[in-house]
C-alpha cells in the first residue's frame, strides 16, 4: 500500500470518528475536531504502541465532552 493511500485512509477514518463523536455528543464537528486533534497528538507523542491511539483519543474526547455537557446541564445551559 502506498503512503498516499494510507494517509488518505487515515484521514477518512479520522473524519468518520469526528462525525460520529459530534452526533453522539450533540457537539459541533469543528469543536470535536479541535479536541480530537489535541488528544490524539498528546497520545501519539507518548504511545509506544500506536495501534490504539485513535481508540484512546476517541474515548478521551467522549469523556471530556460528556463532562462538559454535565456541567452545562448543572448550570442550566442547554
Backbone as JSON Lines, residues from 0, in Angstrom:
{"i":0,"aa":"X","n":[0.85,-1.18,0.0],"ca":[0.0,0.0,0.0],"c":[0.9,1.24,0.0]}
{"i":1,"aa":"X","n":[0.55,2.22,-0.81],"ca":[1.36,3.42,-0.91],"c":[1.11,4.32,0.32]}
{"i":2,"aa":"X","n":[2.07,5.19,0.58],"ca":[1.93,6.12,1.69],"c":[0.75,7.06,1.49]}
{"i":3,"aa":"X","n":[0.5,7.43,0.22],"ca":[-0.61,8.33,-0.07],"c":[-1.95,7.67,0.23]}
{"i":4,"aa":"X","n":[-2.12,6.41,-0.16],"ca":[-3.4,5.75,0.11],"c":[-3.58,5.48,1.61]}
{"i":5,"aa":"X","n":[-2.48,5.21,2.3],"ca":[-2.56,5.02,3.75],"c":[-2.97,6.33,4.43]}
{"i":6,"aa":"X","n":[-2.37,7.43,4.02],"ca":[-2.7,8.74,4.58],"c":[-4.15,9.11,4.27]}
{"i":7,"aa":"X","n":[-4.59,8.8,3.06],"ca":[-5.97,9.08,2.67],"c":[-6.96,8.27,3.51]}
{"i":8,"aa":"X","n":[-6.64,7.0,3.74],"ca":[-7.5,6.14,4.56],"c":[-7.54,6.63,6.01]}
{"i":9,"aa":"X","n":[-6.38,7.03,6.55],"ca":[-6.33,7.54,7.91],"c":[-7.12,8.83,8.05]}
{"i":10,"aa":"X","n":[-7.04,9.69,7.05],"ca":[-7.79,10.95,7.07],"c":[-9.3,10.69,7.03]}
{"i":11,"aa":"X","n":[-9.72,9.76,6.18],"ca":[-11.14,9.41,6.09],"c":[-11.63,8.8,7.4]}
{"i":12,"aa":"X","n":[-10.8,7.96,8.01],"ca":[-11.16,7.34,9.29],"c":[-11.28,8.4,10.38]}
{"i":13,"aa":"X","n":[-10.34,9.34,10.42],"ca":[-10.39,10.42,11.41],"c":[-11.66,11.25,11.24]}
{"i":14,"aa":"X","n":[-11.99,11.58,9.99],"ca":[-13.2,12.37,9.74],"c":[-14.45,11.61,10.17]}
{"i":15,"aa":"X","n":[-14.47,10.31,9.92],"ca":[-15.61,9.49,10.34],"c":[-15.75,9.5,11.86]}
{"i":16,"aa":"X","n":[-14.64,9.33,12.56],"ca":[-14.65,9.33,14.02],"c":[-15.18,10.67,14.53]}
{"i":17,"aa":"X","n":[-14.73,11.75,13.96],"ca":[-15.16,13.09,14.39],"c":[-16.66,13.27,14.15]}
{"i":18,"aa":"X","n":[-17.16,12.83,13.01],"ca":[-18.59,12.95,12.71],"c":[-19.44,12.14,13.69]}
{"i":19,"aa":"X","n":[-18.99,10.92,14.0],"ca":[-19.72,10.07,14.93],"c":[-19.72,10.7,16.32]}
{"i":20,"aa":"X","n":[-18.56,11.17,16.77],"ca":[-18.48,11.81,18.09],"c":[-19.37,13.06,18.15]}
{"i":21,"aa":"X","n":[-19.38,13.83,17.09],"ca":[-20.21,15.03,17.05],"c":[-21.69,14.66,17.2]}
{"i":22,"aa":"X","n":[-22.12,13.63,16.48],"ca":[-23.52,13.18,16.58],"c":[-23.82,12.65,17.98]}
{"i":23,"aa":"X","n":[-22.94,11.77,18.48],"ca":[-23.19,11.14,19.78],"c":[-23.22,12.13,20.93]}
{"i":24,"aa":"X","n":[-22.45,13.19,20.82],"ca":[-22.35,14.14,21.92],"c":[-23.11,15.45,21.67]}
{"i":25,"aa":"X","n":[-23.79,15.53,20.53],"ca":[-24.5,16.75,20.15],"c":[-23.6,17.98,20.24]}
{"i":26,"aa":"X","n":[-22.4,17.83,19.69],"ca":[-21.39,18.89,19.71],"c":[-21.02,19.21,18.27]}
{"i":27,"aa":"X","n":[-20.82,20.49,17.95],"ca":[-20.42,20.83,16.59],"c":[-19.14,20.1,16.17]}
{"i":28,"aa":"X","n":[-19.1,19.65,14.94],"ca":[-17.97,18.87,14.43],"c":[-16.65,19.62,14.53]}
{"i":29,"aa":"X","n":[-16.66,20.93,14.33],"ca":[-15.4,21.67,14.41],"c":[-14.84,21.68,15.83]}
{"i":30,"aa":"X","n":[-15.72,21.71,16.83],"ca":[-15.28,21.64,18.23],"c":[-14.71,20.25,18.52]}
{"i":31,"aa":"X","n":[-15.43,19.22,18.06],"ca":[-14.95,17.84,18.26],"c":[-13.6,17.66,17.57]}
{"i":32,"aa":"X","n":[-13.46,18.19,16.37],"ca":[-12.21,18.04,15.63],"c":[-11.05,18.68,16.4]}
{"i":33,"aa":"X","n":[-11.26,19.87,16.92],"ca":[-10.2,20.55,17.67],"c":[-9.77,19.71,18.88]}
{"i":34,"aa":"X","n":[-10.73,19.2,19.62],"ca":[-10.43,18.4,20.8],"c":[-9.77,17.09,20.4]}
{"i":35,"aa":"X","n":[-10.29,16.44,19.37],"ca":[-9.74,15.16,18.92],"c":[-8.28,15.31,18.49]}
{"i":36,"aa":"X","n":[-7.98,16.34,17.72],"ca":[-6.61,16.56,17.24],"c":[-5.66,16.75,18.42]}
{"i":37,"aa":"X","n":[-6.08,17.52,19.41],"ca":[-5.24,17.75,20.59],"c":[-5.01,16.45,21.35]}
{"i":38,"aa":"X","n":[-6.08,15.72,21.62],"ca":[-5.96,14.48,22.39],"c":[-5.16,13.42,21.63]}
{"i":39,"aa":"X","n":[-5.4,13.32,20.34],"ca":[-4.68,12.35,19.52],"c":[-3.18,12.69,19.53]}
{"i":40,"aa":"X","n":[-2.85,13.96,19.39],"ca":[-1.44,14.38,19.39],"c":[-0.76,14.07,20.71]}
{"i":41,"aa":"X","n":[-1.45,14.32,21.82],"ca":[-0.89,14.01,23.14],"c":[-0.56,12.52,23.24]}
{"i":42,"aa":"X","n":[-1.52,11.7,22.85],"ca":[-1.33,10.25,22.95],"c":[-0.26,9.76,21.97]}
{"i":43,"aa":"X","n":[-0.23,10.3,20.78],"ca":[0.74,9.89,19.76],"c":[2.17,10.14,20.24]}
{"i":44,"aa":"X","n":[2.37,11.23,20.96],"ca":[3.71,11.56,21.45],"c":[4.22,10.56,22.48]}
{"i":45,"aa":"X","n":[3.33,10.03,23.32],"ca":[3.79,9.18,24.43],"c":[3.58,7.69,24.19]}
{"i":46,"aa":"X","n":[2.78,7.33,23.21],"ca":[2.45,5.91,22.99],"c":[3.63,5.16,22.39]}
{"i":47,"aa":"X","n":[3.95,4.02,23.0],"ca":[4.98,3.16,22.41],"c":[4.36,2.29,21.32]}
{"i":48,"aa":"X","n":[3.11,1.91,21.52],"ca":[2.38,1.13,20.52],"c":[1.28,2.04,19.97]}
{"i":49,"aa":"X","n":[1.35,2.32,18.69],"ca":[0.47,3.32,18.07],"c":[-0.89,2.77,17.63]}
{"i":50,"aa":"X","n":[-1.07,1.47,17.68],"ca":[-2.26,0.82,17.14],"c":[-3.56,1.38,17.71]}
{"i":51,"aa":"X","n":[-3.59,1.66,19.0],"ca":[-4.85,2.03,19.66],"c":[-4.96,3.51,19.98]}
{"i":52,"aa":"X","n":[-4.08,4.34,19.42],"ca":[-4.11,5.77,19.73],"c":[-5.46,6.38,19.36]}
{"i":53,"aa":"X","n":[-6.01,6.03,18.21],"ca":[-7.31,6.59,17.8],"c":[-8.43,6.16,18.74]}
{"i":54,"aa":"X","n":[-8.39,4.91,19.17],"ca":[-9.41,4.41,20.09],"c":[-9.34,5.16,21.42]}
{"i":55,"aa":"X","n":[-8.13,5.31,21.93],"ca":[-7.95,6.01,23.2],"c":[-8.29,7.49,23.09]}
{"i":56,"aa":"X","n":[-7.94,8.11,21.97],"ca":[-8.28,9.52,21.76],"c":[-9.8,9.7,21.69]}
{"i":57,"aa":"X","n":[-10.47,8.78,21.01],"ca":[-11.93,8.83,20.91],"c":[-12.56,8.75,22.29]}
{"i":58,"aa":"X","n":[-12.08,7.82,23.08],"ca":[-12.61,7.66,24.44],"c":[-12.38,8.92,25.28]}
{"i":59,"aa":"X","n":[-11.2,9.5,25.16],"ca":[-10.9,10.71,25.93],"c":[-11.78,11.88,25.5]}
{"i":60,"aa":"X","n":[-12.02,12.03,24.21],"ca":[-12.89,13.1,23.72],"c":[-14.3,12.91,24.27]}
{"i":61,"aa":"X","n":[-14.8,11.68,24.24],"ca":[-16.14,11.41,24.81],"c":[-16.2,11.8,26.27]}
{"i":62,"aa":"X","n":[-15.18,11.43,27.02],"ca":[-15.14,11.77,28.45],"c":[-15.12,13.28,28.66]}
{"i":63,"aa":"X","n":[-14.3,13.97,27.9],"ca":[-14.21,15.42,28.03],"c":[-15.54,16.1,27.68]}
{"i":64,"aa":"X","n":[-16.13,15.65,26.58],"ca":[-17.39,16.28,26.15],"c":[-18.55,15.93,27.07]}
{"i":65,"aa":"X","n":[-18.6,14.72,27.58],"ca":[-19.69,14.36,28.48],"c":[-19.55,15.12,29.79]}
{"i":66,"aa":"X","n":[-18.34,15.34,30.26],"ca":[-18.13,16.13,31.47],"c":[-18.51,17.58,31.26]}
{"i":67,"aa":"X","n":[-18.21,18.1,30.08],"ca":[-18.55,19.48,29.78],"c":[-20.06,19.66,29.65]}
{"i":68,"aa":"X","n":[-20.74,18.66,29.11],"ca":[-22.2,18.76,28.99],"c":[-22.87,18.66,30.35]}
{"i":69,"aa":"X","n":[-22.33,17.82,31.23],"ca":[-22.91,17.71,32.58],"c":[-22.79,19.03,33.32]}
{"i":70,"aa":"X","n":[-21.64,19.73,33.17],"ca":[-21.52,21.0,33.87],"c":[-22.43,22.05,33.28]}
{"i":71,"aa":"X","n":[-22.66,21.99,31.94],"ca":[-23.62,22.9,31.32],"c":[-25.03,22.63,31.84]}
{"i":72,"aa":"X","n":[-25.41,21.35,31.96],"ca":[-26.73,20.99,32.48],"c":[-26.9,21.48,33.9]}
{"i":73,"aa":"X","n":[-25.89,21.33,34.71],"ca":[-25.96,21.75,36.1],"c":[-26.1,23.26,36.19]}
{"i":74,"aa":"X","n":[-25.52,23.97,35.24],"ca":[-25.6,25.42,35.24],"c":[-26.88,25.92,34.56]}
{"i":75,"aa":"X","n":[-27.68,25.01,34.03],"ca":[-28.91,25.4,33.36],"c":[-28.73,25.81,31.92]}
{"i":76,"aa":"X","n":[-27.58,25.49,31.33],"ca":[-27.31,25.82,29.92],"c":[-27.65,24.6,29.08]}
{"i":77,"aa":"X","n":[-28.39,24.79,28.0],"ca":[-28.77,23.67,27.12],"c":[-28.47,24.0,25.7]}
